[in-house]
């Protein structure tokens, strides 16, 4: 089903693009753009005509093909990607939007509504929300009530189902746009009074975090650059969705540091079947691209707060910590370490995951980890 949805998005996007460019499109033109047989594209045109997504402008006349037009030049969806990762009874929901303003709107109203969510954070156009597998009532309406909220999150097999209640603009997003976002399996909605309630289904993915450190050298290079390269490299793998990159500052006066003593953290959502290959690919990539033989990486599955790991991250910002201690902490917390001395900072990068940038970048900032009940 997900393959059919992806193909539908691609075809509709090309149809809208052609309509905006010259006011119409033809079947041969879209078939060529999408690399599809004309007969297959004809089936799609018939389906989209029935759904009301496109309209017939001119019938075929002799050697001139029929022309069609997309009904709207509005974006297919303001929602670029929606996907979820699971760790026990916790779910992290990621919603990447075309607009930071729309992402801020949803963050504000989701936070006010509460419901199944325990934490909401916006990073530019990416909305990160941590929720619990539960169902809670949310009161939705016009101001001063919140306009949208996540009332429930549940797991059904290998899918996560979010129950969303909304009104106004968010209702339009739910009924007309969320289904077009990459990562969405399906959306169903119904209207009760003036409120729209819908279910958004996504895959239950595994959260993979990778920390890197000591990959540069006094002569050049930078850990953040290698981390970004690794993020792009791993993100091309089947069933792997790149989420983002963070930089964290560690003890600033550490003897032997190459510069300011920073480490990097990258994270992914991955299909369970893709997880086993990620650590191997990361190790091969870093070992071949690092400018220092002291490189180290840490690979962790899941995102829940682990008290011992959090305490380790705080200590590395304040004290000199040895490699032996890093390996012991990693072993007790199920984290894979690869490499040499750099595993100390790499593990710290994983341990500091979830903190805001202003805290990560200030090695003197007090740290308080969020531990939602």
C-alpha positions in Angstrom: 0.0 0.0 0.0 2.8 2.5 0.9 4.3 2.0 -2.6 0.9 2.9 -4.2 0.7 6.0 -2.0 4.2 7.1 -3.0 3.5 6.6 -6.7 0.2 8.6 -6.4 2.1 11.5 -4.7 4.7 11.5 -7.5 2.2 11.5 -10.3 0.0 14.2 -8.7 3.1 16.3 -8.1 4.1 16.1 -11.8 0.6 16.9 -12.9 0.4 20.0 -10.6 3.8 21.1 -11.8 2.8 20.9 -15.5 -0.5 22.7 -14.7 1.3 25.5 -13.0 3.9 25.8 -15.8 1.6 25.9 -18.9 -2.0 25.3 -17.7 -2.4 21.7 -18.7 -0.8 18.3 -19.1 -1.1 15.3 -21.4 -0.8 11.6 -20.7 2.3 11.1 -22.8 4.0 14.0 -21.0 3.4 12.7 -17.5 4.2 9.1 -18.5 7.6 10.3 -19.7 8.2 12.4 -16.6 7.3 9.5 -14.2 8.9 6.8 -16.4 5.7 4.9 -16.7 4.0 3.1 -19.6 1.2 5.2 -21.1 -1.3 2.5 -20.4 -0.4 2.6 -16.7 -0.6 6.4 -16.6 -4.0 6.2 -18.4 -5.2 4.0 -15.5 -4.0 6.6 -13.0 -5.7 9.5 -14.9 -9.0 7.6 -14.9 -8.6 7.0 -11.1 -7.7 10.6 -10.4 -10.6 11.9 -12.6 -13.0 9.8 -10.5 -11.5 11.2 -7.3 -11.9 14.7 -8.5 -8.1 15.5 -8.3 -7.8 16.4 -11.9 -10.2 17.6 -14.7 -10.5 17.1 -18.5 -9.8 20.3 -20.4 -10.0 19.2 -24.0 -11.0 15.8 -25.5 -8.6 14.1 -27.9 -8.8 15.4 -31.5 -7.1 13.4 -34.2 -3.4 13.4 -33.5 -3.7 15.9 -30.6 -3.9 14.1 -27.2 -6.5 15.0 -24.6 -5.4 17.7 -22.1 -6.0 17.7 -18.4 -5.4 20.0 -15.5 -4.8 19.6 -11.7 -7.7 21.2 -9.8 -5.5 23.2 -7.5 -2.1 24.8 -7.7 -1.8 24.7 -3.9 1.0 22.5 -2.5 0.1 18.8 -2.6 0.8 18.9 1.2 2.4 21.3 3.6 3.3 18.1 5.5 6.6 16.7 4.0 7.2 13.7 6.3 5.4 12.2 9.2 7.0 9.1 10.9 7.3 7.6 14.4 9.8 5.7 16.5 8.9 3.4 19.4 10.8 2.6 22.7 8.7 0.6 25.0 5.5 2.4 25.8 6.9 5.7 24.5 6.5 7.0 20.9 8.3 9.8 19.3 6.3 11.4 16.5 8.2 13.5 13.9 6.3 15.9 11.6 8.4 17.8 9.0 6.5 20.8 7.5 7.1 23.1 4.6 6.7 26.0 6.9 8.3 26.8 10.3 5.2 28.9 11.0 2.9 26.0 10.5 5.2 23.8 12.6 5.1 26.4 15.4 1.3 26.6 15.2 1.0 22.8 15.7 3.6 22.8 18.5 1.8 25.5 20.3 -1.7 23.9 20.1 -0.5 20.3 20.6 1.3 21.4 23.8 -1.8 23.2 25.1 -4.1 20.3 24.3 -1.9 17.7 26.1 -3.7 14.5 25.5 -1.3 11.6 24.8 1.7 13.9 24.4 4.2 14.5 27.2 6.7 16.7 25.4 6.6 18.9 22.3 9.7 20.5 20.7 10.2 22.4 17.4 13.4 22.4 15.5 12.8 24.8 12.6 10.3 23.0 10.3 10.6 19.7 12.2 8.2 19.0 15.0 9.3 16.4 17.6 6.7 15.1 20.0 7.1 12.4 22.7 3.9 10.6 23.6 2.7 7.6 25.5 0.7 4.6 24.3 -2.5 5.8 25.9 -5.8 7.6 25.3 -6.7 10.9 27.0 -9.5 13.3 26.3 -8.6 16.6 24.6 -11.0 19.6 24.4 -10.7 21.2 21.0 -12.5 24.3 19.7 -12.1 27.9 18.7 -10.0 30.3 20.8 -9.3 30.3 23.6 -9.4 26.5 23.3 -6.6 24.7 21.4 -7.4 24.1 17.7 -5.7 20.6 17.5 -4.5 17.9 19.8 -3.4 14.3 19.8 -6.0 12.5 21.9 -4.6 9.0 21.7 -1.6 6.9 20.5 -1.8 3.2 20.1 0.2 0.4 18.4 -1.4 -2.1 16.1 1.2 -4.7 14.9 3.9 -2.8 13.1 2.0 0.4 12.9 1.4 3.4 15.2 -2.0 5.0 15.1 -2.4 8.7 16.3 -5.9 9.9 17.0 -6.0 13.6 16.2 -8.9 16.0 16.9 -9.0 19.4 15.2 -10.9 22.3 13.8 -10.3 25.0 11.2 -6.9 25.0 9.4 -5.7 21.9 11.2 -8.8 20.0 10.1 -8.0 20.9 6.4 -4.4 19.6 7.0 -5.7 16.4 8.5 -8.3 15.6 5.8 -6.5 17.0 2.7 -2.7 17.0 3.3 -1.4 14.6 5.9 -2.2 11.6 3.7 0.3 13.0 1.2 3.2 13.2 3.6 6.0 10.7 3.2 5.9 8.0 5.9 2.1 8.0 6.3 0.4 4.7 5.6 -3.2 6.0 5.7 -5.5 8.7 7.1 -9.1 8.3 7.9 -11.3 11.1 9.3 -14.9 11.7 10.4 -16.8 14.9 11.5 -18.6 15.1 14.8 -20.3 18.4 15.2 -17.8 21.0 14.2 -14.8 18.8 15.2 -12.8 16.6 12.8 -11.4 13.4 14.3 -9.0 11.3 12.3 -6.5 8.5 12.6 -3.0 8.8 11.1 -1.2 5.5 10.6 2.6 5.3 10.4 5.2 2.5 10.7 6.5 1.7 14.1 10.2 2.4 13.5 13.3 2.0 15.7 15.2 5.1 16.9 18.9 4.9 16.2 21.4 7.4 17.6 25.1 7.6 16.8 27.7 9.7 18.6 31.1 10.6 17.1 34.2 12.2 18.5 38.0 12.5 17.9 37.7 12.2 14.2 39.6 15.3 13.3 43.3 16.2 13.6 45.4 19.3 14.5 46.1 19.6 10.7 42.5 19.8 9.8 39.1 18.2 9.6 36.1 18.6 11.9 33.9 16.0 13.7 30.7 17.9 12.7 31.6 17.6 9.0 32.2 13.9 9.2 29.0 13.4 11.2 27.0 15.2 8.5 28.7 13.1 5.8 27.7 9.9 7.8 24.2 11.2 8.2 23.9 11.5 4.4 25.6 8.2 3.8 23.4 6.2 6.1 20.3 8.1 5.0 20.5 6.5 1.6 20.0 3.0 3.0 16.7 1.2 2.5 14.2 1.7 5.3 16.3 4.4 7.0 15.0 8.0 7.6 17.6 10.6 8.7 16.3 12.9 11.5 19.0 15.4 12.3 22.4 16.4 13.6 23.4 18.1 16.9 26.8 19.4 18.2 27.6 19.2 21.9 30.5 20.9 23.7 32.4 18.9 26.3 35.0 19.9 28.9 36.5 23.0 27.3 39.9 22.8 29.0 40.6 19.1 28.4 44.3 18.5 27.8 45.1 17.2 24.3 42.0 18.5 22.6 42.4 19.5 18.9 40.2 22.6 19.2 37.1 23.4 21.3 36.3 19.8 22.3 33.0 19.2 20.7 31.3 16.0 19.7 28.5 15.2 17.3 25.2 13.3 17.4 23.1 12.1 14.5 19.9 10.2 14.6 17.7 8.1 12.4 14.4 6.3 12.3 14.8 2.8 10.8 12.8 -0.2 9.9 13.6 -3.1 12.3 15.1 -5.1 9.5 17.6 -2.2 8.6 19.0 -1.8 12.1 21.6 -4.5 12.1 23.5 -3.1 9.1 23.6 0.5 10.4 26.4 0.0 12.9 28.6 -1.9 10.4 28.2 0.8 7.8 28.9 3.5 10.3 32.1 1.8 11.5 33.4 1.2 7.9 32.6 4.8 6.9 34.2 6.5 9.9 37.3 4.3 10.0 38.0 5.1 6.3 37.2 8.8 6.5 38.5 9.9 9.9 41.7 12.0 10.0 42.6 10.6 13.4 43.3 7.1 14.5 41.6 8.0 17.9 38.1 8.1 16.4 35.2 6.6 18.2 31.5 6.0 17.6 28.6 5.0 19.9 25.4 3.5 18.6 22.3 3.4 20.7 18.8 2.0 19.9 15.9 3.8 21.7 15.4 7.2 23.2 14.2 6.8 26.8 16.2 8.6 29.5 18.7 6.2 31.2 19.8 7.7 34.5 23.4 6.3 34.5 23.9 7.4 30.9 22.6 10.9 31.6 24.9 11.2 34.6 27.9 10.1 32.4 27.1 12.9 29.9 27.1 15.5 32.7 30.4 14.2 34.1 32.2 14.4 30.7 31.3 18.1 30.5 32.9 18.7 33.9 35.7 16.1 34.5 38.3 14.0 32.8 36.8 10.6 32.2 38.7 7.5 31.0 38.0 5.2 28.1 37.6 2.2 30.5 34.7 4.0 32.3 33.1 4.9 29.0 33.1 1.2 27.9 31.7 0.1 31.3 28.8 2.6 31.2 28.1 1.6 27.6 28.0 -2.1 28.4 25.6 -1.7 31.3 23.3 0.4 29.1 23.2 -1.6 25.9 25.2 0.8 23.8 27.7 -0.4 21.1 31.1 1.4 21.1 33.6 1.1 18.2 37.0 2.7 17.9 39.6 4.1 20.3 39.8 7.1 22.7 37.0 8.9 20.8 34.4 6.6 22.4 34.5 8.8 25.5 33.1 11.8 23.7 31.0 9.7 21.3 29.2 8.1 24.3 28.7 11.6 25.8 27.1 12.8 22.6 24.5 9.9 22.9 24.1 10.6 26.6 23.3 14.3 26.0 20.6 13.6 23.4 17.4 15.5 24.0 18.8 18.7 25.4 18.2 22.0 23.7 20.9 23.5 21.5 21.5 26.4 23.9 22.5 23.9 26.6 24.5 21.6 24.3 26.6 24.4 23.0 27.3 26.0 26.5 29.6 23.6 28.4 29.0 25.6 31.6 25.2 25.4 31.3 23.4 23.5 34.1 21.7 20.3 32.8 18.3 19.0 33.8 17.1 16.0 31.8 13.4 15.8 31.1 11.9 12.7 32.7 8.2 12.7 31.9 6.0 10.6 34.1 
